[in-house]
Amino acid sequence: MAWAAVVSFILAPDLIRLISAPPGGTSPSAPSATSTLPARLADLHLMDYVPSDAAWTYMWTRWKPTHVEEDFARIKAIGANSVRLNIEPSTFGYPRPTAAMTDELASAIKSAAAHDLTVQLTLFDWWSAYKDTSGGDQWVRALLAPYQSDSEISFIDVKNEIDPSDASAMTWLEHELPVVKQVAGSVPVTVSVTGPNILGNLASVRGQLAGEQPDFYDIHYYDQAEHALATFQQAKSLVTPLPLFIGETGKTTGEDAPFNGDFLVGNGTDVADWTLVRADNDATPAWDATVGHDAAGSVRLSHTGTSADGNPAYVATPVVQPTSAGQTFEMTAWAKGDNATGENRIAICWFDVDDNYLSETDSPILPTGTTDWHWLTVTSKSPSGAAYELSYLKSGGNTGTVYFDDVTFAEEG
């Protein structure tokens, strides 16, 4: 069995905290219902869940309680303390849920509690009958009544990723949100949005819900990694004084491969996790499946020119990004030359939130000629105004060939 993992954050006033499993530590307990809302959200280690062999609606229509129980044990073991379950009216029965479906939901919540996991409920999944507010009200009351003020429910999302440009959806949400909050009791209720234009969508939803706000807002971010922190900070400002929860971000587990710093994955000039920039007509960049430092696989740059705009390079966006000025980061790589000339090195380059170049720090130049593997390293402090950095493998004025392999990037200290 397997499940979908969701990295979650909570951004409340004066609080930016990554929710993740403690490496090598014990699994956290479910947040206390007596804590403040920001504290409760900050203590959530939330994982989205569907069984690998019964995704989405099949979780309920092909109900396998033993498999769910086993999965919840695994989820707890890796450090989570809450799971998200999606509820589809078309599957559960509408406007009144069937006894069979509500029994399955009760069983899932009971299984989660047995493993010290709370449950986040996402309502009205795969649903768009926005004009039927009466049926929606009946469905919500029947589904949620057993869980009013239930400490086993971490929070409730009225509908996954509401579309603020859909007037019918927003009119429905304005009606349904207070209904859900009333039935939920002390269980927090949220409204989630996503991109594109995630900040515009968030501002639009908040503005249209002026009369009845959720307890907090939830954003699902899948845009560029280098813009994530700045986006989260702007989103926090948009919803203050309400807390902001980042309920989804990153990649699905199916794509969650390690960073391709050892260049095991490539094809021609295309290299996974790396982008080729400023390659002039004479340059011959490529992924090399035969040459490598520790194992076969590297990138090579040959016959590179020079330009005022910068030299040809392979560029990657590190996962680790700055949160304040003055943080120190280190980039390392192994490089070797084959009749290499010119300047072949690695670099850390800094950019602001609007993608404007700020500064860079370069490593020493690889010795010219034909060389064995050399270890290149560069450290750099994030300058004021830096939103993100990029890692560069650069070659300029090189009539020969340079190979790069086994790249690392990390914050020092």
C-alpha positions as CSV (number, residue, x, y, z in Angstrom):
1,M,0.0,0.0,0.0
2,A,1.0,3.6,-0.5
3,W,-0.4,7.1,0.0
4,A,0.0,10.6,-1.3
5,A,2.3,12.8,0.9
6,V,1.6,16.5,1.4
7,V,4.2,18.8,3.0
8,S,2.3,21.3,5.1
9,F,3.2,24.7,6.6
10,I,1.5,27.1,8.9
11,L,2.0,30.8,8.6
12,A,0.4,32.8,11.4
13,P,1.4,36.3,12.7
14,D,5.0,36.0,13.8
15,L,5.1,32.3,12.9
16,I,6.6,30.6,9.9
17,R,7.0,26.9,10.6
18,L,7.6,23.9,8.4
19,I,5.6,20.9,9.4
20,S,7.7,17.7,8.8
21,A,8.5,14.5,10.5
22,P,11.3,14.8,13.1
23,P,14.3,12.9,11.6
24,G,15.1,10.0,13.8
25,G,12.7,11.2,16.5
26,T,9.5,10.0,17.9
27,S,6.2,10.6,16.1
28,P,4.4,13.6,17.4
29,S,1.1,13.4,19.2
30,A,-2.1,15.0,17.7
31,P,-2.3,18.7,18.6
32,S,-4.3,19.5,21.8
33,A,-7.8,20.8,21.2
34,T,-7.2,23.3,24.0
35,S,-4.3,25.0,22.2
36,T,-4.8,28.2,20.2
37,L,-5.6,27.7,16.6
38,P,-2.2,28.9,15.2
39,A,-0.5,26.5,17.7
40,R,-2.8,23.6,16.8
41,L,-2.1,24.1,13.1
42,A,1.6,24.5,13.6
43,D,1.7,21.2,15.4
44,L,0.0,19.3,12.5
45,H,2.1,16.9,10.6
46,L,-0.5,16.3,7.9
47,M,-0.6,13.7,5.2
48,D,-3.1,13.5,2.3
49,Y,-4.4,9.9,2.1
50,V,-5.9,7.5,-0.4
51,P,-4.9,3.8,-0.7
52,S,-2.6,3.1,-3.7
53,D,-5.0,0.5,-5.0
54,A,-8.2,2.5,-4.4
55,A,-7.7,6.1,-5.2
56,W,-10.2,8.9,-4.7
57,T,-13.8,7.6,-4.7
58,Y,-12.6,4.0,-4.8
59,M,-11.3,4.3,-1.3
60,W,-15.0,4.3,-0.2
61,T,-16.6,2.1,-2.9
62,R,-13.9,-0.5,-2.6
63,W,-13.6,-0.2,1.2
64,K,-10.8,-2.2,2.7
65,P,-10.6,-1.4,6.4
66,T,-7.7,-3.7,7.0
67,H,-5.6,-1.9,4.4
68,V,-6.6,1.5,5.8
69,E,-5.6,0.3,9.3
70,E,-2.2,-0.9,8.0
71,D,-1.6,2.4,6.1
72,F,-2.5,4.5,9.1
73,A,0.1,2.6,11.2
74,R,2.7,3.3,8.5
75,I,1.8,7.0,8.3
76,K,2.1,7.3,12.1
77,A,5.4,5.5,12.0
78,I,7.0,8.1,9.6
79,G,6.0,11.0,11.8
80,A,2.6,12.2,10.8
81,N,-0.2,13.0,13.3
82,S,-3.1,13.8,11.0
83,V,-4.5,12.5,7.7
84,R,-6.7,14.2,5.1
85,L,-9.7,12.4,3.8
86,N,-11.8,13.6,0.8
87,I,-15.6,13.2,0.9
88,E,-17.5,13.2,-2.4
89,P,-21.3,13.7,-2.2
90,S,-21.8,11.6,-5.3
91,T,-20.1,8.7,-3.6
92,F,-21.5,9.1,-0.1
93,G,-25.1,9.8,-1.2
94,Y,-26.8,13.1,-1.7
95,P,-28.5,15.0,-0.2
96,R,-28.4,12.5,2.6
97,P,-25.4,10.2,3.0
98,T,-26.1,6.5,3.1
99,A,-25.6,4.5,6.3
100,A,-22.9,2.4,4.6
101,M,-20.8,5.4,3.7
102,T,-21.1,7.1,7.1
103,D,-20.2,3.8,8.7
104,E,-17.0,3.7,6.6
105,L,-16.1,7.3,7.5
106,A,-16.7,6.5,11.2
107,S,-14.5,3.4,10.8
108,A,-11.7,5.5,9.1
109,I,-11.8,8.1,11.9
110,K,-11.7,5.4,14.6
111,S,-8.8,3.7,12.9
112,A,-6.9,7.0,12.7
113,A,-7.6,7.7,16.4
114,A,-6.3,4.2,17.3
115,H,-2.9,5.4,15.8
116,D,-3.0,8.8,17.5
117,L,-3.9,10.5,14.2
118,T,-6.6,13.2,13.8
119,V,-8.5,13.5,10.5
120,Q,-8.9,16.5,8.2
121,L,-12.1,16.3,6.2
122,T,-12.4,17.9,2.8
123,L,-16.1,18.2,1.9
124,F,-17.9,18.6,-1.5
125,D,-15.1,17.0,-3.5
126,W,-16.0,16.5,-7.2
127,W,-19.2,18.6,-6.7
128,S,-20.6,21.6,-8.6
129,A,-24.4,21.7,-7.9
130,Y,-24.0,25.2,-6.5
131,K,-27.6,26.2,-6.9
132,D,-28.8,23.4,-4.6
133,T,-28.0,25.1,-1.2
134,S,-30.9,23.2,0.5
135,G,-29.5,19.9,-0.5
136,G,-26.0,21.0,0.5
137,D,-27.2,22.1,3.9
138,Q,-28.9,18.8,4.5
139,W,-25.9,16.8,3.4
140,V,-23.5,18.8,5.7
141,R,-25.7,18.5,8.7
142,A,-26.2,14.7,8.3
143,L,-22.5,14.1,7.6
144,L,-20.9,16.3,10.3
145,A,-23.4,16.0,13.1
146,P,-21.6,13.1,14.8
147,Y,-18.4,15.1,14.7
148,Q,-19.4,18.4,16.1
149,S,-16.6,19.8,18.3
150,D,-14.9,16.4,18.0
151,S,-11.2,16.6,18.9
152,E,-10.5,13.7,16.5
153,I,-11.1,16.1,13.6
154,S,-8.2,18.4,13.0
155,F,-10.1,20.8,10.7
156,I,-12.6,20.9,7.8
157,D,-12.1,22.3,4.3
158,V,-15.5,23.3,2.9
159,K,-14.4,22.4,-0.7
160,N,-11.0,21.7,-2.2
161,E,-9.6,24.7,-4.0
162,I,-12.6,26.9,-4.6
163,D,-12.5,28.9,-7.8
164,P,-13.1,32.6,-7.0
165,S,-13.8,33.4,-10.7
166,D,-16.8,31.2,-10.6
167,A,-19.7,33.4,-9.4
168,S,-22.0,30.5,-8.7
169,A,-19.3,28.7,-6.6
170,M,-18.6,31.9,-4.6
171,T,-22.3,32.5,-4.0
172,W,-22.7,29.0,-2.8
173,L,-19.6,29.3,-0.6
174,E,-21.0,32.4,1.1
175,H,-24.1,30.5,2.0
176,E,-22.4,27.1,2.9
177,L,-19.5,28.4,5.0
178,P,-21.5,29.5,8.0
179,V,-23.6,26.3,7.8
180,V,-20.4,24.2,8.0
181,K,-19.0,26.3,10.8
182,Q,-22.2,26.0,12.8
183,V,-22.3,22.2,12.5
184,A,-18.6,21.9,13.1
185,G,-18.8,23.6,16.5
186,S,-15.2,24.1,17.8
187,V,-13.6,22.2,14.9
188,P,-11.8,24.8,12.7
189,V,-13.1,25.4,9.2
190,T,-11.0,26.6,6.3
191,V,-11.3,27.6,2.6
192,S,-8.6,26.5,0.3
193,V,-7.3,28.0,-3.0
194,T,-4.6,27.2,-5.5
195,G,-3.0,28.7,-8.6
196,P,-2.4,29.9,-11.2
197,N,-2.3,33.4,-9.7
198,I,-2.6,32.0,-6.2
199,L,-2.2,35.4,-4.5
200,G,-4.9,36.9,-6.7
201,N,-7.2,34.0,-6.0
202,L,-6.6,34.3,-2.2
203,A,-7.3,38.0,-2.2
204,S,-10.4,37.5,-4.3
205,V,-11.8,34.8,-2.0
206,R,-11.1,36.8,1.1
207,G,-12.7,39.9,-0.3
208,Q,-15.8,38.1,-1.5
209,L,-16.2,36.5,1.9
210,A,-16.1,39.8,3.7
211,G,-19.2,39.0,5.8
212,E,-18.3,35.5,6.9
213,Q,-14.6,34.5,7.1
214,P,-13.3,30.9,7.7
215,D,-11.2,30.3,10.8
216,F,-8.1,30.3,8.7
217,Y,-7.1,30.1,5.0
218,D,-5.4,27.2,3.3
219,I,-3.3,27.5,0.1
220,H,-2.1,24.7,-2.2
221,Y,1.2,25.9,-3.9
222,Y,2.7,24.1,-6.9
223,D,4.5,27.1,-8.6
224,Q,8.2,27.7,-8.8
225,A,10.2,26.6,-5.7
226,E,12.3,29.7,-5.8
227,H,9.2,31.9,-5.3
228,A,7.6,29.9,-2.6
229,L,8.8,31.7,0.5
230,A,8.0,35.2,-0.9
231,T,4.6,33.9,-2.0
232,F,3.9,32.5,1.4
233,Q,4.9,35.8,3.1
234,Q,2.7,37.8,0.8
235,A,-0.2,35.4,1.3
236,K,0.2,35.7,5.1
237,S,-0.1,39.5,4.8
238,L,-3.3,39.1,2.7
239,V,-5.1,37.1,5.3
240,T,-3.8,38.6,8.6
241,P,-5.0,38.5,11.3
242,L,-6.3,35.0,10.3
243,P,-3.7,32.2,10.2
244,L,-2.5,30.8,6.9
245,F,-1.9,27.1,6.4
246,I,0.0,25.7,3.4
247,G,-1.8,22.5,3.0
248,E,-0.2,21.2,-0.2
249,T,3.1,21.9,-1.8
250,G,6.0,20.0,-3.5
251,K,5.8,17.0,-5.7
252,T,3.7,13.8,-5.6
253,T,5.4,10.8,-4.2
254,G,5.5,9.2,-7.6
255,E,7.8,12.0,-8.8
256,D,9.8,12.3,-5.6
257,A,13.2,11.3,-6.9
258,P,16.4,12.5,-5.3
259,F,18.0,15.7,-6.7
260,N,19.9,14.8,-9.8
261,G,23.2,16.1,-8.6
262,D,24.9,12.9,-9.6
263,F,23.6,13.2,-13.2
264,L,22.2,9.7,-13.4
265,V,19.2,11.0,-15.4
266,G,19.5,12.8,-18.8
267,N,19.0,12.6,-22.5
268,G,21.0,14.6,-25.0
269,T,21.3,18.2,-23.7
270,D,18.3,17.7,-21.4
271,V,19.3,16.9,-17.8
272,A,16.7,16.3,-15.1
273,D,16.6,19.1,-12.5
274,W,19.0,21.3,-14.6
275,T,18.4,23.9,-17.2
276,L,20.9,24.9,-20.0
277,V,21.4,28.6,-20.3
278,R,23.4,30.9,-22.7
279,A,24.6,28.1,-24.9
280,D,25.9,29.9,-28.0
281,N,26.0,28.3,-31.5
282,D,29.5,26.9,-31.1
283,A,29.0,25.4,-27.6
284,T,28.3,21.7,-27.4
285,P,26.7,20.9,-24.0
286,A,25.4,17.4,-23.2
287,W,24.6,14.8,-20.6
288,D,27.3,12.2,-20.7
289,A,26.2,8.7,-19.7
290,T,29.7,7.2,-19.7
291,V,31.9,9.7,-17.8
292,G,31.4,10.3,-14.1
293,H,33.1,10.8,-10.7
294,D,31.8,8.1,-8.4
295,A,29.5,6.5,-11.1
296,A,28.8,7.0,-14.8
297,G,26.8,10.1,-15.5
298,S,27.9,13.8,-15.7
299,V,27.3,16.9,-17.7
300,R,29.9,18.3,-20.1
301,L,30.4,21.7,-21.7
302,S,32.7,22.0,-24.8
303,H,33.8,24.9,-27.1
304,T,32.1,27.5,-25.0
305,G,32.4,31.2,-25.8
306,T,32.1,34.3,-23.5
307,S,29.5,37.0,-23.3
308,A,28.7,40.1,-21.3
309,D,25.5,38.4,-20.3
310,G,27.4,35.4,-18.8
311,N,28.9,32.2,-19.9
312,P,27.1,29.0,-20.9
313,A,26.0,27.0,-17.9
314,Y,23.7,24.3,-16.5
315,V,21.6,25.8,-13.7
316,A,19.5,24.3,-10.9
317,T,17.2,25.6,-8.2
318,P,18.2,24.2,-4.8
319,V,15.5,22.9,-2.5
320,V,17.1,24.9,0.3
321,Q,16.4,28.6,0.0
322,P,17.2,31.6,2.3
323,T,14.7,32.9,4.8
324,S,16.7,36.0,5.8
325,A,19.8,37.9,4.8
326,G,23.2,36.7,6.0
327,Q,22.6,33.0,5.8
328,T,25.6,31.0,4.6
329,F,25.3,28.3,1.9
330,E,27.8,26.0,0.4
331,M,27.9,24.5,-3.1
332,T,30.3,21.7,-4.1
333,A,31.0,19.8,-7.3
334,W,33.6,17.6,-8.9
335,A,35.0,18.7,-12.2
336,K,37.6,17.5,-14.7
337,G,39.0,18.9,-17.9
338,D,39.9,17.4,-21.3
339,N,42.2,20.0,-23.0
340,A,40.1,22.5,-21.1
341,T,40.9,26.3,-21.5
342,G,39.2,29.4,-20.2
343,E,37.2,29.6,-17.0
344,N,35.4,26.6,-15.8
345,R,33.8,26.8,-12.3
346,I,30.7,26.7,-10.2
347,A,28.8,29.6,-8.7
348,I,25.9,30.6,-6.4
349,C,23.9,33.5,-7.9
350,W,21.3,35.5,-5.9
351,F,18.0,37.0,-7.2
352,D,15.2,39.1,-5.6
353,V,11.5,38.3,-5.6
354,D,11.1,39.9,-9.0
355,D,13.9,37.7,-10.5
356,N,16.3,40.6,-10.6
357,Y,20.0,39.5,-10.4
358,L,21.6,40.7,-7.2
359,S,25.1,39.2,-6.9
360,E,27.1,36.0,-7.2
361,T,30.0,34.1,-5.6
362,D,32.3,32.0,-7.8
363,S,34.5,29.1,-6.9
364,P,38.2,29.0,-8.0
365,I,38.7,28.1,-11.7
366,L,39.4,24.5,-12.6
367,P,43.0,24.2,-13.8
368,T,43.4,24.2,-17.5
369,G,44.5,21.2,-19.6
370,T,43.6,17.6,-19.1
371,T,43.1,16.9,-15.5
372,D,41.7,14.3,-13.1
373,W,38.7,15.1,-11.0
374,H,39.0,18.3,-8.8
375,W,36.7,19.2,-6.0
376,L,35.3,22.7,-6.4
377,T,33.6,24.5,-3.5
378,V,32.0,27.9,-3.0
379,T,30.3,29.5,0.0
380,S,28.1,32.5,-0.1
381,K,26.0,34.6,2.2
382,S,22.5,35.6,1.2
383,P,22.4,39.4,0.5
384,S,19.8,41.8,1.6
385,G,16.7,41.4,-0.5
386,A,17.5,37.9,-1.8
387,A,14.5,35.7,-2.4
388,Y,16.3,32.7,-3.8
389,E,19.6,31.4,-5.3
390,L,20.5,29.4,-8.3
391,S,23.4,26.9,-8.6
392,Y,25.5,27.3,-11.8
393,L,28.0,25.0,-13.5
394,K,29.8,27.4,-15.8
395,S,32.2,27.3,-18.7
396,G,33.5,30.2,-20.7
397,G,36.2,30.6,-23.4
398,N,36.8,26.8,-23.3
399,T,38.1,25.3,-26.5
400,G,38.2,21.9,-24.9
401,T,35.7,20.1,-22.6
402,V,34.8,20.3,-18.9
403,Y,32.8,17.7,-17.0
404,F,30.8,18.3,-13.8
405,D,29.4,15.7,-11.4
406,D,28.3,15.0,-7.8
407,V,26.9,18.5,-7.0
408,T,25.7,19.3,-3.5
409,F,24.1,22.4,-2.0
410,A,23.3,23.0,1.7
411,E,23.1,25.7,4.3
412,E,26.1,25.8,6.6
413,G,25.7,25.6,10.4
